[in-house]
Amino acid sequence: MRALIQRVSRASVGVNGEIVGAIDRGFLVLLGITHEDGEEEAAYLARKIAGLRIFEDDAGKMNRSLADVGGAVLAVSQFTLYGDARKGRRPSFVNAARPQQALPLYERFCTLLREEGVPVEEGVFQAEMAVELVNDGPVTLWLETEELMRNA
């Protein structure tokens, strides 16, 4: 799994002009799923994101988590995170999991985040979405379970 995490002061996602998910302070998480991903990767990434300390404390150091600041997550499924544009001009998405595999894992990831005590809003799987955010910092992180789990 790949997650692009943006620390936000607010974020929302709309479908057909209607807001379907919105948060104030927290993380916008764009989540990509590949063929090899399963429950273990979803659980690991949910724990990692729930515990990330990337909010500033009183001394200005990144030392606070979502729970510490009362933050939430807006989770958006993003198969294009597995796009490969190394050859030609049009990206290939063969490394992205098929919807039959990706949807249950996306839903499981959101459930696991909630079980970690994180409020979660969601986009709509496979919908054409308009995502709006105010990046706080800006702070943007890239997490990949293959790398994270290998180095844990």
Buried (B, 14 or more C-beta within 10 A) or exposed (E): BBBBBBBBEBBBBBBEEEEBBBBEBBBBBBBBBBEEBBEEBBBBBBBBBBEBEBBBEEEEEEEBBBEEBEBBBBBBBBBEBBBEEEEEEEEEBEBBBEBEBBBBBBBBBBEBBBEBEBBBBBBBBEBEBBBEBEEBEEBEBEBBBEEBBEEE
